[in-house]
Amino acid sequence: MSGQNNGSNENTTPAAAARGSELASDFTVSVHYDSRMYKEDIAGSIAHARMLGRQGIIESDDTEKIVDGLTTIAAEMETGEFVWNPDLEDIHMNVESRLYELIGDAAGRLHTARSRNDQVATDTRLWTQGACARAFEAAVSLQTALVNLAEQHIDTIVPGYTHMQRGQPVVLAHHLMAYFEMFDRDATRFAQTAESADVLPLGSGAMAGVPYAIDRKWVADQLDFDDISRNSMDAVSDRDFIVEFLTASSLAMAHLSRLAEELVIWSSDEFGFIKLSDEYTSGSSIMPQKRNPDFAELIRGKTGRVYGSLMGLLITIKGLPLTYNRDLQEDKEGLFDAADTVITALEAAAGMISGMTINADRMRQAASNSFVLATDIADHLVDKGVPFREAYIAVSDLSKQCIADGIGFGELSLSDFQKASDLFDEGVMEITLDSAVAARNVPGGTAPERVRAAITEAKQMLAEAE
């Protein structure tokens, strides 16, 4: 076809060519986010340099120069004096370039017996361990807030819901302690993820190990790793520990989102069970009477982005051949964002729980103005020898009649009950919200006695966690 380019670049404009060159450069740059690992990168390099000197692989004078230079660089980064150069792509090359400026040719000896592949794997494991510790601490703080509030409301009765329908009465403390259990599992998962990350890959080289008499165990001790990797090819390409962190974060966000949803519902005028503090709500731009539960809504909304980070990394690693591939550069932004999100969300939830006001009267009223005692009334017949299914049908018919008449169980006389079953006696008139919760006196039940014991155990768990 006349005038066809046939794949040549002769019609490319200077501007397009410049943009192409800029894209080719920018596309591989990671320093704008992996610079967050500067503490871990410097610590790993110092340990590596000291090991090289200790093993006689480099001269001791060079070791001291390298360590002094890295210490200076760390101080510059702490104060914000360090100048990051995106042309050097990543944190590792930025540090090495600055080290050359500070100590000259001795800087070139630092990378002996090391690759960026095992270096970045080490940095990321160290950073993830720190993130696990912060997330664990935030989860424990939320658990503490829940326990403290629960202890104040062991006798506060609230409707328990299934399918968002009032089901049975429970004490508020029991409801709150359900979330304590969820976040206890989350804290455990963060601790387990820290253990998964607690393996030193440094010394694996690019993929096959290194031809030097290095001491990996010594480096592991310096960096507080409990173990060293057993296979160099796996070590440089393993990102399972990040998947585990993102999984733990996703589950924690799921639990936070469930809690946030209840706080949104319970703080509405329709429920009026709680009032969130002004610190965790905001006003409307046009409706001056409103206080919106923004923090709870944002926790609920941010859950999806953590799920996205998990799915993104799973998709990234699913088709990678051994060993290191540049795709793995995509592991960090999701990791960093998920850590920031889950830790902040846990802290915000702890603040909301600590600062909210409970409307105990409204909760009890909601339980009273309902049929939450239906199961207890059926159990009364069971105590008289009636099979539960027959008792269930009798009380179901009774509740339907009450609804049709616009009354509650509390407005029925004994004769009204006996129309449903002649086995009802005076005992049915003694069934109350308080007797109903007290009757659930089994391990894990809502009886105040059991809840009080659960809170005592929870306090012991928190003391051990701290």
C-alpha positions in Angstrom: 0.0 0.0 0.0 1.4 3.3 -1.0 2.9 5.4 1.8 2.8 2.6 4.3 5.4 2.9 7.1 6.3 -0.8 7.1 7.3 -0.6 10.8 10.0 2.1 10.4 10.3 5.0 12.8 11.0 7.6 10.2 7.7 9.5 11.0 8.3 9.5 14.7 8.4 13.1 16.0 11.2 14.2 18.4 8.5 14.7 21.1 7.2 11.2 20.7 10.7 9.8 20.7 11.5 11.8 23.9 8.3 10.5 25.5 9.2 7.0 24.5 12.6 7.3 26.1 11.1 8.8 29.3 8.6 6.0 29.5 11.3 3.4 29.0 13.1 4.9 31.9 10.2 5.6 34.3 8.5 2.3 33.7 11.2 0.4 35.7 11.7 2.9 38.5 10.7 1.7 42.0 12.6 4.1 44.2 9.5 6.2 44.9 8.1 3.4 46.9 10.9 1.0 47.8 12.7 3.9 49.5 10.4 3.0 52.4 12.7 0.1 53.2 15.7 2.3 53.8 16.2 1.2 57.4 16.0 -2.5 56.4 18.3 -2.0 53.4 21.0 -0.2 55.4 20.8 -2.7 58.2 21.2 -5.6 55.8 24.1 -3.9 54.0 25.9 -3.2 57.3 25.5 -6.8 58.5 26.7 -8.1 55.1 29.8 -5.8 55.1 30.8 -6.8 58.6 30.4 -10.5 57.6 32.6 -9.9 54.5 35.3 -8.4 56.7 35.0 -11.0 59.4 35.4 -13.8 56.9 38.4 -12.1 55.3 36.6 -11.6 52.0 37.3 -7.9 52.0 39.9 -5.9 54.0 38.8 -4.8 57.5 39.7 -1.2 56.6 37.2 -1.3 53.7 34.6 -2.8 56.0 34.9 0.1 58.4 34.7 2.6 55.6 31.6 0.9 54.3 29.9 0.8 57.7 30.7 4.4 58.4 29.4 5.5 55.0 26.2 3.5 55.4 25.7 5.0 58.9 26.1 8.5 57.4 23.6 7.6 54.7 21.1 6.3 57.2 21.4 9.6 59.2 20.8 11.6 56.0 17.7 9.6 55.2 16.4 10.1 58.7 16.7 13.8 58.5 15.5 14.1 54.9 18.8 15.3 53.6 19.4 12.4 51.3 18.8 13.2 47.7 17.0 10.4 45.9 17.8 10.0 42.2 15.1 8.3 40.1 17.6 7.7 37.4 19.2 5.1 39.6 15.9 3.1 39.6 15.8 1.7 43.1 16.9 2.2 46.7 19.8 -0.2 46.4 21.5 1.7 43.6 20.8 5.1 45.3 22.5 3.9 48.4 25.5 2.4 46.4 25.9 5.7 44.4 25.9 7.8 47.6 28.3 5.4 49.2 30.8 5.9 46.3 30.5 9.7 46.9 31.3 9.3 50.5 34.1 6.6 50.6 35.2 6.1 47.0 36.2 2.8 45.5 35.8 0.8 48.7 32.0 1.2 48.1 32.4 -1.2 45.2 33.3 -4.1 47.6 30.0 -4.0 49.4 28.2 -5.9 46.7 30.7 -8.8 46.9 28.8 -12.1 47.4 25.5 -10.5 47.0 22.8 -9.8 44.3 20.0 -7.3 44.2 17.8 -10.4 44.1 18.7 -11.7 47.6 19.2 -8.2 48.9 15.6 -7.1 48.1 14.2 -10.3 49.4 16.0 -9.7 52.7 14.8 -6.1 52.8 11.2 -7.1 52.2 11.2 -9.8 54.8 12.6 -7.4 57.4 10.0 -4.8 56.5 7.2 -7.3 56.6 8.2 -8.5 60.0 8.0 -4.9 61.3 4.6 -4.5 59.6 3.4 -7.7 61.3 4.5 -6.4 64.7 2.7 -3.1 64.1 -0.5 -4.8 63.0 -0.3 -7.2 65.9 0.0 -4.3 68.3 -2.9 -2.5 66.7 -5.1 -5.6 66.9 -4.3 -6.0 70.6 -5.2 -2.4 71.2 -8.6 -2.9 69.6 -9.1 -6.1 71.6 -8.3 -4.1 74.8 -10.8 -1.4 73.9 -13.5 -4.1 73.3 -12.7 -5.8 76.6 -12.8 -2.5 78.5 -16.2 -1.7 77.0 -17.6 -5.2 77.5 -16.7 -5.1 81.2 -19.0 -2.1 81.7 -21.9 -3.9 80.0 -22.1 -7.4 81.3 -25.7 -6.8 82.4 -26.8 -4.6 79.4 -29.3 -6.5 77.3 -29.5 -6.1 73.6 -31.3 -8.1 70.9 -29.2 -10.7 69.2 -29.8 -10.8 65.5 -29.8 -13.4 62.7 -30.6 -12.4 59.2 -30.8 -8.8 60.7 -34.0 -10.0 62.5 -34.2 -9.9 66.3 -33.6 -13.5 67.4 -32.7 -13.9 71.1 -31.6 -11.6 73.9 -27.9 -11.4 74.7 -25.8 -9.2 76.9 -23.9 -6.5 75.1 -20.6 -7.7 76.5 -21.2 -11.1 74.8 -21.7 -9.3 71.5 -18.5 -7.2 71.9 -16.5 -10.3 72.9 -17.5 -12.0 69.7 -15.3 -9.3 68.0 -12.6 -9.9 70.5 -12.4 -13.5 69.3 -12.2 -12.4 65.6 -9.4 -9.9 66.3 -7.6 -12.5 68.4 -7.5 -14.8 65.3 -6.2 -11.8 63.3 -3.5 -11.0 65.9 -2.4 -14.7 65.8 -2.2 -14.6 62.0 0.0 -11.6 62.0 2.3 -13.3 64.5 2.4 -16.4 62.3 3.2 -14.3 59.2 6.1 -12.8 61.1 7.4 -16.3 61.7 7.0 -17.1 58.0 9.0 -14.0 57.1 11.7 -14.8 59.7 14.0 -16.6 57.2 17.2 -14.9 55.8 17.6 -15.2 52.0 20.8 -13.2 51.9 23.6 -15.3 50.6 21.5 -16.9 47.9 23.0 -14.5 45.4 21.2 -14.0 42.1 19.8 -17.6 42.2 22.5 -20.2 42.7 24.4 -19.2 45.9 27.8 -17.4 45.9 31.4 -18.7 45.5 32.6 -17.2 48.7 33.1 -18.5 52.2 30.3 -16.5 53.7 28.8 -17.0 57.1 25.0 -16.8 56.6 24.2 -17.8 60.2 26.2 -14.9 61.5 24.4 -12.5 59.3 21.1 -14.0 60.4 22.0 -13.4 64.0 22.9 -9.8 63.3 19.5 -9.2 61.6 17.5 -11.2 64.2 16.5 -13.9 61.7 15.8 -17.2 63.4 16.7 -19.2 60.3 18.3 -19.1 56.9 16.8 -20.3 53.6 17.5 -23.8 52.4 17.3 -23.3 48.7 18.8 -20.4 46.8 16.4 -20.6 43.9 13.4 -20.6 46.1 14.8 -17.9 48.4 15.1 -15.2 45.8 11.7 -15.8 44.2 9.6 -16.7 47.3 6.9 -14.1 48.2 4.6 -16.4 50.1 5.2 -14.4 53.3 3.7 -11.3 51.6 0.7 -13.4 50.4 0.3 -14.5 54.0 0.5 -10.9 55.2 -2.1 -9.8 52.7 -4.3 -12.7 53.6 -4.1 -11.9 57.3 -4.8 -8.2 56.5 -7.8 -9.1 54.3 -9.3 -11.2 57.0 -8.7 -8.5 59.6 -10.4 -6.0 57.2 -13.3 -8.3 56.8 -13.8 -8.4 60.6 -13.3 -4.6 60.8 -15.8 -4.1 58.0 -18.4 -6.2 59.9 -17.8 -4.2 63.0 -18.0 -0.9 61.1 -21.3 -2.0 59.5 -22.8 -2.6 62.9 -21.5 0.8 64.2 -23.1 2.5 61.2 -26.4 0.7 61.8 -26.4 1.0 65.6 -25.7 4.8 65.4 -28.6 5.5 63.1 -31.8 7.1 64.4 -33.7 4.0 63.6 -31.6 2.0 66.1 -30.1 4.6 68.4 -28.1 2.0 70.3 -24.9 4.0 70.3 -23.5 7.5 69.7 -20.1 7.8 68.1 -17.8 10.5 69.3 -17.4 13.7 67.3 -13.8 12.8 66.7 -14.9 9.8 64.5 -17.9 11.4 62.7 -18.3 14.4 60.5 -21.1 16.9 59.6 -23.0 17.2 56.3 -22.1 19.9 53.8 -25.8 20.9 53.6 -27.7 19.2 56.4 -26.6 20.8 59.7 -28.3 18.2 62.0 -26.4 15.2 60.7 -23.3 13.5 62.1 -22.0 10.9 59.6 -20.1 7.8 60.7 -17.3 8.5 58.2 -14.6 6.6 59.9 -16.7 3.4 60.1 -17.8 3.9 56.4 -14.2 4.4 55.3 -13.0 1.2 57.1 -15.8 -0.6 55.3 -14.8 1.0 52.0 -11.1 0.4 52.3 -11.6 -3.3 52.8 -11.8 -3.7 49.0 -8.4 -2.2 48.3 -6.7 -4.7 50.7 -8.5 -7.5 48.9 -7.3 -6.1 45.7 -3.7 -6.1 46.9 -4.0 -9.8 47.8 -5.6 -10.8 44.4 -3.0 -8.7 42.5 -0.1 -10.5 44.1 -1.7 -13.9 43.7 -2.2 -13.2 40.0 1.4 -11.8 39.7 3.1 -14.9 41.0 0.8 -17.6 39.6 2.7 -18.0 36.3 6.3 -17.1 37.2 9.0 -19.5 36.3 12.0 -19.9 38.6 13.7 -17.8 39.7 13.6 -14.0 40.1 11.5 -12.2 37.5 11.0 -8.4 37.3 7.2 -9.0 37.9 8.1 -9.4 41.6 8.8 -5.7 41.7 5.0 -5.4 41.9 4.9 -7.0 45.3 5.7 -4.0 47.3 3.2 -1.3 46.6 0.3 -3.6 47.5 2.2 -4.7 50.6 2.9 -1.2 51.8 -0.7 0.0 51.0 -2.3 -2.9 52.8 -0.1 -2.5 55.8 -0.9 1.2 56.0 -4.6 0.5 55.6 -5.1 -2.3 58.0 -3.0 -0.8 60.8 -4.8 2.6 60.5 -8.2 0.9 60.3 -7.4 -1.2 63.5 -6.4 2.0 65.3 -9.4 3.9 64.1 -11.7 1.1 65.2 -10.1 1.1 68.7 -10.7 4.8 68.9 -14.4 4.5 67.9 -15.0 1.7 70.5 -13.2 3.6 73.3 -15.1 6.8 72.6 -18.6 5.7 71.8 -21.6 6.1 74.1 -23.9 3.2 74.8 -27.7 3.8 75.0 -28.4 0.8 77.3 -32.1 1.8 77.7 -32.7 1.9 74.0 -31.1 -1.5 73.6 -33.2 -3.1 76.3 -36.3 -1.5 74.9 -35.6 -2.9 71.5 -35.3 -6.4 73.0 -38.5 -5.9 75.1 -40.5 -4.7 72.1 -40.0 -7.9 70.2 -40.5 -11.6 70.3 -36.9 -12.5 71.3 -38.2 -14.7 74.2 -40.0 -17.1 71.8 -37.3 -19.8 72.1 -37.4 -19.6 75.9 -41.1 -20.0 75.9 -40.8 -23.0 73.7 -38.1 -24.4 76.0 -40.6 -24.0 78.9 -42.9 -26.5 77.1 -39.9 -28.8 76.4 -39.3 -28.9 80.2 -42.8 -30.2 80.5 -42.0 -33.1 78.2 -43.2 -31.6 74.9 -40.9 -32.5 71.9 -39.2 -29.3 70.8 -40.7 -29.4 67.3 -44.2 -29.4 68.8 -43.3 -26.7 71.2 -41.9 -24.7 68.3 -45.1 -24.9 66.4 -47.2 -23.9 69.4 -45.1 -20.8 70.1 -44.9 -20.0 66.4 -48.7 -19.9 66.2 -48.9 -17.9 69.4 -46.4 -15.3 68.1 -48.4 -15.0 64.8 -51.6 -14.3 66.8 -49.8 -11.7 68.9 -48.6 -10.0 65.8 -52.1 -10.0 64.3 -53.4 -8.5 67.6 -50.7 -5.9 67.8 -49.4 -7.1 71.2 -46.3 -8.7 72.6 -45.7 -11.8 74.8 -45.5 -9.5 77.9 -49.2 -8.5 77.4 -50.5 -12.1 77.4 -52.2 -13.7 80.4 -51.6 -17.3 81.5 -54.9 -18.3 80.0 -53.7 -16.8 76.7 -50.7 -19.0 76.8 -52.8 -22.0 77.7 -54.9 -21.6 74.6 -51.7 -22.5 72.7 -50.9 -25.4 75.0 -52.5 -26.5 78.2 -49.0 -27.5 79.5 -48.1 -23.8 80.1 -48.1 -23.0 83.8 -47.2 -20.0 86.0 -43.5 -20.5 85.2 -44.1 -19.1 81.7 -45.0 -15.7 83.3 -41.6 -15.6 85.0 -39.7 -15.7 81.7 -37.9 -12.4 81.2 -35.0 -10.9 79.3 -32.8 -11.4 82.3 -33.8 -15.0 83.0 -33.3 -15.8 79.3 -29.7 -14.6 79.2 -29.0 -16.2 82.6 -30.3 -19.5 81.3 -27.6 -19.7 78.7 -25.1 -20.7 81.3 -22.9 -22.9 79.2 -19.3 -22.4 78.1 -19.4 -19.8 75.3 -22.9 -18.7 76.3 -24.3 -15.2 77.0 -25.0 -15.8 80.7 -23.4 -12.9 82.6 -21.5 -15.4 84.7 -20.0 -16.9 81.6 -19.3 -13.6 80.0 -17.6 -12.3 83.1 -15.3 -15.4 83.1 -14.6 -14.8 79.4 -13.5 -11.2 80.1 -11.2 -12.4 82.8 -9.6 -14.9 80.5 -9.3 -12.2 77.8 -7.5 -9.9 80.1 -5.0 -12.7 80.8 -4.5 -13.2 77.1 -3.9 -9.5 76.5 -1.4 -9.4 79.4 0.5 -12.3 77.8 0.4 -10.6 74.4 1.9 -7.4 75.8 
